[in-house]
């Protein structure tokens, strides 16, 4: 089942599969199902901001091979489509970027990156 199938007629947060080790700084990724079955989704530039948390009782450990480095995931809607960006650790250091007009593809990319960041496969979903 696709998580977008769970969206009903009232505005609600889109259910995301966020693995342990990630903190939610902002979540405005919400939508509602219209009477004709289409989705009406939030089209803000500030949809989602997640941060990879440091190890329990520890601190971030920088380095390209460290699974405990500070990584942020930012997602938003920009004019005609969605964009997700993985920052390592800030806007001056973009690890990966993905753009699409399809909300389902955005969700798939976010969930894939959350499972694989910061040391896994960061290619777009297929």
Backbone as JSON Lines, residues from 0, in Angstrom:
{"i":0,"aa":"X","n":[0.84,-1.18,0.0],"ca":[0.0,0.0,0.0],"c":[0.89,1.24,0.0]}
{"i":1,"aa":"X","n":[0.52,2.2,-0.79],"ca":[1.21,3.48,-0.86],"c":[0.74,4.37,0.29]}
{"i":2,"aa":"X","n":[1.66,5.1,0.93],"ca":[1.28,5.94,2.07],"c":[0.28,7.02,1.66]}
{"i":3,"aa":"X","n":[0.29,7.43,0.4],"ca":[-0.67,8.45,-0.04],"c":[-2.1,7.91,-0.1]}
{"i":4,"aa":"X","n":[-2.25,6.58,-0.14],"ca":[-3.59,5.98,-0.09],"c":[-4.24,6.18,1.28]}
{"i":5,"aa":"X","n":[-3.44,6.5,2.29],"ca":[-3.95,6.69,3.65],"c":[-4.5,8.09,3.89]}
{"i":6,"aa":"X","n":[-4.31,8.99,2.94],"ca":[-4.77,10.37,3.09],"c":[-6.27,10.44,2.85]}
{"i":7,"aa":"X","n":[-6.98,11.05,3.81],"ca":[-8.43,11.19,3.73],"c":[-8.86,12.59,3.33]}
{"i":8,"aa":"X","n":[-10.15,12.9,3.51],"ca":[-10.69,14.19,3.05],"c":[-10.29,15.39,3.91]}
{"i":9,"aa":"X","n":[-9.88,15.17,5.14],"ca":[-9.45,16.28,6.0],"c":[-7.94,16.48,5.86]}
{"i":10,"aa":"X","n":[-7.48,17.74,6.0],"ca":[-6.05,17.99,5.95],"c":[-5.36,17.18,7.04]}
{"i":11,"aa":"X","n":[-4.29,16.48,6.67],"ca":[-3.55,15.67,7.63],"c":[-2.1,15.53,7.17]}
{"i":12,"aa":"X","n":[-1.23,15.24,8.12],"ca":[0.16,14.97,7.76],"c":[0.22,13.69,6.95]}
{"i":13,"aa":"X","n":[1.04,13.69,5.93],"ca":[1.24,12.48,5.14],"c":[2.09,11.51,5.98]}
{"i":14,"aa":"X","n":[1.63,10.28,6.15],"ca":[2.4,9.32,6.95],"c":[3.74,9.03,6.29]}
{"i":15,"aa":"X","n":[4.82,9.24,7.03],"ca":[6.16,8.95,6.54],"c":[6.79,7.85,7.39]}
{"i":16,"aa":"X","n":[7.6,7.02,6.75],"ca":[8.36,6.01,7.47],"c":[9.72,6.62,7.79]}
{"i":17,"aa":"X","n":[9.85,7.14,9.01],"ca":[11.09,7.79,9.44],"c":[11.8,6.83,10.38]}
{"i":18,"aa":"X","n":[12.97,6.34,9.98],"ca":[13.7,5.39,10.84],"c":[14.26,6.07,12.07]}
{"i":19,"aa":"X","n":[14.57,5.29,13.09],"ca":[15.21,5.81,14.29],"c":[16.5,6.53,13.94]}
{"i":20,"aa":"X","n":[16.83,7.51,14.75],"ca":[18.06,8.25,14.53],"c":[17.86,9.56,13.78]}
{"i":21,"aa":"X","n":[16.62,9.85,13.42],"ca":[16.29,11.1,12.75],"c":[15.38,11.94,13.64]}
{"i":22,"aa":"X","n":[15.61,13.24,13.66],"ca":[14.76,14.17,14.4],"c":[13.99,15.04,13.43]}
{"i":23,"aa":"X","n":[12.75,15.35,13.78],"ca":[11.9,16.19,12.95],"c":[11.98,17.62,13.47]}
{"i":24,"aa":"X","n":[12.53,18.51,12.66],"ca":[12.59,19.93,13.02],"c":[11.33,20.64,12.58]}
{"i":25,"aa":"X","n":[10.79,20.25,11.41],"ca":[9.56,20.85,10.89],"c":[8.89,19.85,9.97]}
{"i":26,"aa":"X","n":[7.57,19.7,10.1],"ca":[6.81,18.84,9.2],"c":[5.53,19.56,8.8]}
{"i":27,"aa":"X","n":[5.52,20.06,7.58],"ca":[4.33,20.66,7.0],"c":[3.9,19.9,5.77]}
{"i":28,"aa":"X","n":[4.31,18.63,5.69],"ca":[4.0,17.79,4.55],"c":[2.61,17.19,4.75]}
{"i":29,"aa":"X","n":[1.61,18.0,4.43],"ca":[0.24,17.54,4.63],"c":[-0.57,17.63,3.34]}
{"i":30,"aa":"X","n":[-1.67,16.89,3.33],"ca":[-2.51,16.8,2.14],"c":[-3.92,16.41,2.54]}
{"i":31,"aa":"X","n":[-4.81,16.47,1.57],"ca":[-6.18,15.98,1.75],"c":[-6.64,15.37,0.44]}
{"i":32,"aa":"X","n":[-7.57,14.43,0.55],"ca":[-8.12,13.75,-0.62],"c":[-9.39,14.5,-1.03]}
{"i":33,"aa":"X","n":[-9.43,14.98,-2.28],"ca":[-10.61,15.68,-2.79],"c":[-11.7,14.68,-3.16]}
{"i":34,"aa":"X","n":[-12.91,15.17,-3.31],"ca":[-14.06,14.3,-3.61],"c":[-13.86,13.5,-4.9]}
{"i":35,"aa":"X","n":[-13.13,14.06,-5.86],"ca":[-12.91,13.35,-7.12],"c":[-11.74,12.37,-7.05]}
{"i":36,"aa":"X","n":[-11.12,12.23,-5.85],"ca":[-10.04,11.27,-5.66],"c":[-8.64,11.84,-5.78]}
{"i":37,"aa":"X","n":[-8.52,13.06,-6.31],"ca":[-7.19,13.68,-6.43],"c":[-6.69,14.13,-5.07]}
{"i":38,"aa":"X","n":[-5.37,14.31,-4.96],"ca":[-4.76,14.83,-3.75],"c":[-4.55,16.33,-3.87]}
{"i":39,"aa":"X","n":[-4.85,17.05,-2.81],"ca":[-4.53,18.46,-2.68],"c":[-3.46,18.54,-1.61]}
{"i":40,"aa":"X","n":[-2.23,18.91,-2.0],"ca":[-1.1,18.89,-1.07],"c":[-0.6,20.29,-0.79]}
{"i":41,"aa":"X","n":[-0.02,20.46,0.37],"ca":[0.61,21.72,0.76],"c":[1.69,22.05,-0.28]}
{"i":42,"aa":"X","n":[1.72,23.29,-0.73],"ca":[2.7,23.69,-1.73],"c":[3.64,24.77,-1.21]}
{"i":43,"aa":"X","n":[4.09,24.6,0.01],"ca":[5.0,25.54,0.65],"c":[6.45,25.2,0.31]}
{"i":44,"aa":"X","n":[7.31,26.2,0.33],"ca":[8.74,25.94,0.17],"c":[9.31,25.25,1.41]}
{"i":45,"aa":"X","n":[8.61,25.34,2.51],"ca":[9.08,24.75,3.77],"c":[8.17,23.58,4.16]}
{"i":46,"aa":"X","n":[8.36,22.45,3.52],"ca":[7.52,21.28,3.81],"c":[8.1,20.39,4.91]}
{"i":47,"aa":"X","n":[9.39,20.15,4.85],"ca":[9.96,19.16,5.76],"c":[11.42,19.49,6.04]}
{"i":48,"aa":"X","n":[11.79,19.36,7.31],"ca":[13.2,19.53,7.7],"c":[13.5,18.47,8.76]}
{"i":49,"aa":"X","n":[14.38,17.55,8.41],"ca":[14.79,16.47,9.3],"c":[16.29,16.56,9.53]}
{"i":50,"aa":"X","n":[16.74,16.07,10.67],"ca":[18.17,16.07,10.97],"c":[18.57,14.7,11.52]}
{"i":51,"aa":"X","n":[19.7,14.18,11.03],"ca":[20.25,12.93,11.56],"c":[20.83,13.24,12.93]}
{"i":52,"aa":"X","n":[20.38,12.53,13.94],"ca":[20.79,12.79,15.31],"c":[22.14,12.16,15.61]}
{"i":53,"aa":"X","n":[22.88,12.75,16.54],"ca":[24.16,12.13,16.94],"c":[23.87,10.85,17.73]}
{"i":54,"aa":"X","n":[24.88,10.02,17.95],"ca":[24.65,8.81,18.73],"c":[24.21,9.16,20.15]}
{"i":55,"aa":"X","n":[23.45,8.28,20.76],"ca":[22.97,8.53,22.12],"c":[24.16,8.75,23.05]}
{"i":56,"aa":"X","n":[24.12,9.87,23.76],"ca":[25.19,10.2,24.69],"c":[26.47,10.63,24.02]}
{"i":57,"aa":"X","n":[26.43,10.85,22.73],"ca":[27.65,11.23,22.01],"c":[27.49,12.52,21.23]}
{"i":58,"aa":"X","n":[28.44,12.76,20.39],"ca":[28.44,13.95,19.55],"c":[28.59,13.53,18.1]}
{"i":59,"aa":"X","n":[28.29,14.47,17.21],"ca":[28.52,14.21,15.79],"c":[29.99,13.92,15.56]}
{"i":60,"aa":"X","n":[30.25,13.0,14.61],"ca":[31.62,12.67,14.23],"c":[31.76,12.95,12.74]}
{"i":61,"aa":"X","n":[32.37,14.08,12.39],"ca":[32.47,14.44,10.97],"c":[33.34,13.47,10.18]}
{"i":62,"aa":"X","n":[33.18,13.52,8.89],"ca":[33.97,12.68,7.99],"c":[33.06,11.99,7.0]}
{"i":63,"aa":"X","n":[33.48,11.84,5.76],"ca":[32.62,11.29,4.71],"c":[32.17,9.85,4.95]}
{"i":64,"aa":"X","n":[32.88,9.1,5.77],"ca":[32.51,7.71,6.04],"c":[31.8,7.51,7.37]}
{"i":65,"aa":"X","n":[31.59,8.59,8.1],"ca":[30.98,8.48,9.43],"c":[29.46,8.45,9.34]}
{"i":66,"aa":"X","n":[28.83,7.4,9.88],"ca":[27.37,7.39,9.92],"c":[26.82,8.35,10.98]}
{"i":67,"aa":"X","n":[27.69,8.96,11.76],"ca":[27.27,9.86,12.84],"c":[27.6,11.32,12.54]}
{"i":68,"aa":"X","n":[27.74,11.65,11.26],"ca":[27.96,13.06,10.95],"c":[26.61,13.77,10.84]}
{"i":69,"aa":"X","n":[26.64,15.07,10.96],"ca":[25.42,15.87,10.92],"c":[24.92,16.0,9.48]}
{"i":70,"aa":"X","n":[23.74,15.45,9.23],"ca":[23.12,15.5,7.91],"c":[21.7,16.01,8.08]}
{"i":71,"aa":"X","n":[21.27,16.89,7.16],"ca":[19.91,17.43,7.18],"c":[19.2,17.07,5.88]}
{"i":72,"aa":"X","n":[17.91,16.82,5.97],"ca":[17.09,16.62,4.79],"c":[16.06,17.73,4.75]}
{"i":73,"aa":"X","n":[16.01,18.46,3.65],"ca":[15.08,19.57,3.47],"c":[14.23,19.28,2.25]}
{"i":74,"aa":"X","n":[12.92,19.51,2.36],"ca":[12.03,19.3,1.22],"c":[11.05,20.45,1.13]}
{"i":75,"aa":"X","n":[10.71,20.82,-0.1],"ca":[9.76,21.9,-0.32],"c":[9.19,21.86,-1.72]}
{"i":76,"aa":"X","n":[8.24,22.75,-1.95],"ca":[7.62,22.9,-3.26],"c":[8.09,24.23,-3.83]}
{"i":77,"aa":"X","n":[8.64,24.21,-5.03],"ca":[9.2,25.41,-5.65],"c":[8.58,25.62,-7.03]}
{"i":78,"aa":"X","n":[7.66,26.54,-7.13],"ca":[6.97,26.97,-8.35],"c":[6.18,25.86,-9.03]}
{"i":79,"aa":"X","n":[6.86,24.89,-9.61],"ca":[6.16,23.86,-10.39],"c":[6.44,22.44,-9.93]}
{"i":80,"aa":"X","n":[7.25,22.28,-8.89],"ca":[7.56,20.92,-8.47],"c":[8.18,20.85,-7.1]}
{"i":81,"aa":"X","n":[8.37,19.63,-6.65],"ca":[8.94,19.36,-5.34],"c":[10.45,19.18,-5.46]}
{"i":82,"aa":"X","n":[11.14,19.48,-4.37],"ca":[12.58,19.26,-4.33],"c":[12.97,18.77,-2.94]}
{"i":83,"aa":"X","n":[13.82,17.75,-2.9],"ca":[14.41,17.28,-1.65],"c":[15.91,17.44,-1.78]}
{"i":84,"aa":"X","n":[16.54,17.91,-0.69],"ca":[17.98,18.13,-0.69],"c":[18.55,17.53,0.58]}
{"i":85,"aa":"X","n":[19.64,16.8,0.44],"ca":[20.36,16.24,1.57],"c":[21.6,17.09,1.78]}
{"i":86,"aa":"X","n":[21.72,17.69,2.97],"ca":[22.8,18.63,3.27],"c":[23.79,17.98,4.23]}
{"i":87,"aa":"X","n":[25.07,18.21,3.97],"ca":[26.11,17.54,4.74],"c":[27.17,18.53,5.21]}
{"i":88,"aa":"X","n":[26.99,19.36,6.18],"ca":[25.84,19.49,7.06],"c":[24.96,20.71,6.76]}
{"i":89,"aa":"X","n":[25.31,21.51,5.72],"ca":[24.58,22.77,5.51],"c":[24.43,23.03,4.02]}
{"i":90,"aa":"X","n":[23.81,24.19,3.7],"ca":[23.53,24.53,2.3],"c":[24.8,24.75,1.48]}
{"i":91,"aa":"X","n":[25.93,24.92,2.12],"ca":[27.19,25.04,1.38],"c":[27.75,23.67,0.99]}
{"i":92,"aa":"X","n":[27.14,22.61,1.5],"ca":[27.63,21.24,1.25],"c":[26.44,20.32,0.93]}
{"i":93,"aa":"X","n":[26.0,20.35,-0.31],"ca":[24.86,19.53,-0.75],"c":[25.36,18.14,-1.13]}
{"i":94,"aa":"X","n":[24.83,17.14,-0.44],"ca":[25.21,15.75,-0.66],"c":[24.43,15.15,-1.83]}
{"i":95,"aa":"X","n":[23.13,15.5,-1.92],"ca":[22.27,14.99,-2.99],"c":[21.08,15.91,-3.15]}
{"i":96,"aa":"X","n":[20.52,15.94,-4.36],"ca":[19.34,16.75,-4.64],"c":[18.44,15.98,-5.6]}
{"i":97,"aa":"X","n":[17.13,16.11,-5.41],"ca":[16.15,15.4,-6.24],"c":[14.96,16.32,-6.48]}
{"i":98,"aa":"X","n":[14.54,16.45,-7.74],"ca":[13.39,17.28,-8.1],"c":[12.38,16.44,-8.87]}
{"i":99,"aa":"X","n":[11.09,16.71,-8.63],"ca":[10.02,15.98,-9.31],"c":[8.73,16.79,-9.23]}
{"i":100,"aa":"X","n":[7.83,16.52,-10.14],"ca":[6.5,17.12,-10.08],"c":[5.52,16.2,-9.36]}
{"i":101,"aa":"X","n":[5.97,14.99,-9.02],"ca":[5.11,13.95,-8.45],"c":[5.33,13.81,-6.94]}
{"i":102,"aa":"X","n":[4.28,14.0,-6.16],"ca":[4.37,13.89,-4.71],"c":[4.79,12.49,-4.27]}
{"i":103,"aa":"X","n":[4.29,11.46,-4.93],"ca":[4.65,10.08,-4.57],"c":[6.15,9.83,-4.77]}
{"i":104,"aa":"X","n":[6.73,10.41,-5.83],"ca":[8.16,10.27,-6.06],"c":[8.97,11.0,-4.99]}
{"i":105,"aa":"X","n":[8.48,12.16,-4.55],"ca":[9.14,12.89,-3.47],"c":[9.17,12.05,-2.2]}
{"i":106,"aa":"X","n":[8.03,11.47,-1.84],"ca":[7.94,10.64,-0.64],"c":[8.89,9.45,-0.75]}
{"i":107,"aa":"X","n":[8.91,8.8,-1.91],"ca":[9.8,7.64,-2.11],"c":[11.26,8.05,-1.95]}
{"i":108,"aa":"X","n":[11.64,9.2,-2.47],"ca":[13.02,9.67,-2.34],"c":[13.36,9.96,-0.88]}
{"i":109,"aa":"X","n":[12.48,10.66,-0.2],"ca":[12.72,10.98,1.21],"c":[12.92,9.71,2.02]}
{"i":110,"aa":"X","n":[12.04,8.74,1.86],"ca":[12.13,7.51,2.64],"c":[13.39,6.71,2.28]}
{"i":111,"aa":"X","n":[13.77,6.7,1.01],"ca":[15.0,5.99,0.61],"c":[16.22,6.66,1.23]}
{"i":112,"aa":"X","n":[16.28,7.98,1.14],"ca":[17.42,8.69,1.7],"c":[17.52,8.51,3.2]}
{"i":113,"aa":"X","n":[16.38,8.53,3.89],"ca":[16.41,8.37,5.35],"c":[16.96,7.01,5.74]}
{"i":114,"aa":"X","n":[16.68,5.99,4.97],"ca":[17.18,4.66,5.26],"c":[18.67,4.54,4.95]}
{"i":115,"aa":"X","n":[19.15,5.29,3.95],"ca":[20.52,5.11,3.45],"c":[21.51,6.18,3.89]}
{"i":116,"aa":"X","n":[21.04,7.34,4.26],"ca":[21.97,8.42,4.62],"c":[22.59,8.14,5.97]}
{"i":117,"aa":"X","n":[23.8,8.57,6.2],"ca":[24.63,9.35,5.28],"c":[25.62,8.54,4.47]}
{"i":118,"aa":"X","n":[25.67,7.21,4.6],"ca":[26.72,6.47,3.9],"c":[26.19,5.48,2.87]}
{"i":119,"aa":"X","n":[24.89,5.51,2.54],"ca":[24.34,4.53,1.62],"c":[24.05,5.08,0.24]}
{"i":120,"aa":"X","n":[23.2,4.4,-0.5],"ca":[22.82,4.74,-1.86],"c":[21.9,5.96,-1.84]}
{"i":121,"aa":"X","n":[22.34,7.06,-2.44],"ca":[21.55,8.29,-2.47],"c":[21.03,8.6,-3.86]}
{"i":122,"aa":"X","n":[20.95,7.59,-4.71],"ca":[20.38,7.8,-6.05],"c":[18.88,8.0,-5.9]}
{"i":123,"aa":"X","n":[18.25,8.65,-6.9],"ca":[16.8,8.83,-6.83],"c":[16.07,7.49,-6.89]}
{"i":124,"aa":"X","n":[14.85,7.44,-6.42],"ca":[14.09,6.18,-6.5],"c":[13.78,5.85,-7.94]}
{"i":125,"aa":"X","n":[13.6,4.56,-8.22],"ca":[13.28,4.14,-9.6],"c":[11.81,3.83,-9.73]}
